[in-house]
C-alpha cells in the first residue's frame, strides 16, 4: 500500500521523525500500529480480576544475594554512603 500525504503533513512528519531520530516511514507505521493494533491487545486486569503480581507472576523472579555471597551481600544498605565513598576513591585515584 502506498499513501500520498499532503505537503504540509509530509513536512510535519519528516520534521518530527528527525527530532525522534527515526525515519518518517517507521514513525508512521508505529503510529498506525499504536492506533489500530494496540486496542485489540488484552487488557491488564482490574479490580476483581486479580492482582498485578498474579498478572506478572510468571515473569517475576527472585535473586537472593545469599546464593552468591555467604550471609547475603546487603547491597541495599547504606547505598548513599557507599556511593559517596566510591566517588571519593575515584577522585583520589585521578589526583595521583
C-alpha positions in Angstrom: 0.0 0.0 0.0 1.3 3.5 -0.8 -0.3 6.6 0.7 0.3 10.1 -0.6 0.4 12.8 2.1 -0.4 16.5 1.5 2.8 18.6 1.5 2.1 20.2 4.9 1.6 16.9 6.6 4.6 15.4 5.0 6.8 18.3 6.2 5.4 17.8 9.7 6.1 14.0 9.7 9.6 14.4 8.3 10.4 17.1 10.9 9.0 15.1 13.8 10.8 11.9 12.6 14.1 13.8 12.5 13.5 15.0 16.1 12.8 11.5 17.2 15.8 10.0 15.4 13.8 7.8 13.2 12.6 7.6 9.6 9.2 9.0 8.5 8.2 5.5 7.4 8.9 4.0 10.8 7.2 6.8 12.6 4.0 6.4 10.5 4.0 2.6 10.8 4.5 2.8 14.6 1.7 5.4 14.9 -0.7 3.3 12.8 0.2 0.2 14.8 -0.4 2.0 18.1 -3.8 3.4 16.8 -5.2 0.2 15.2 -3.5 -2.8 16.8 -2.9 -1.9 20.5 -6.7 -1.5 21.1 -7.1 -5.2 20.3 -4.5 -6.3 22.9 -5.7 -8.0 26.1 -6.3 -5.5 28.9 -4.4 -5.5 32.2 -6.6 -7.0 35.0 -8.5 -4.5 37.0 -10.1 -4.8 40.5 -11.8 -8.2 40.8 -9.7 -9.8 38.1 -6.6 -10.4 40.2 -3.5 -8.5 41.3 -0.6 -7.2 39.3 1.6 -9.9 40.9 -0.8 -12.6 39.6 -0.8 -11.0 36.2 3.1 -10.7 36.1 3.7 -13.8 38.2 5.2 -15.9 35.5 7.6 -13.1 34.5 8.9 -12.3 38.0 12.0 -14.0 39.5 13.9 -13.8 42.7 17.6 -13.5 43.2 18.9 -13.7 46.7 22.4 -12.5 47.2 22.9 -15.2 49.8 23.2 -17.6 46.9 26.4 -15.8 45.8 27.7 -14.2 49.0 27.7 -16.0 52.3 25.2 -14.2 54.6 24.0 -12.1 51.7 25.5 -9.0 50.1 23.2 -6.5 51.8 23.6 -4.3 48.8 20.6 -2.1 49.7 22.1 -0.9 53.0 23.9 2.5 53.2 23.8 2.9 49.4 24.3 6.7 49.7 27.4 6.3 51.9 28.8 3.6 49.6 28.2 5.8 46.5 29.9 8.8 48.1 32.9 6.6 49.2 33.2 5.3 45.7 33.3 8.9 44.3 35.9 9.9 46.8 38.1 6.9 45.9 37.7 7.7 42.2 38.7 11.3 42.7 41.7 10.4 44.8 42.9 8.0 42.1 42.5 10.7 39.5 44.7 13.1 41.5 47.6 10.6 41.9 
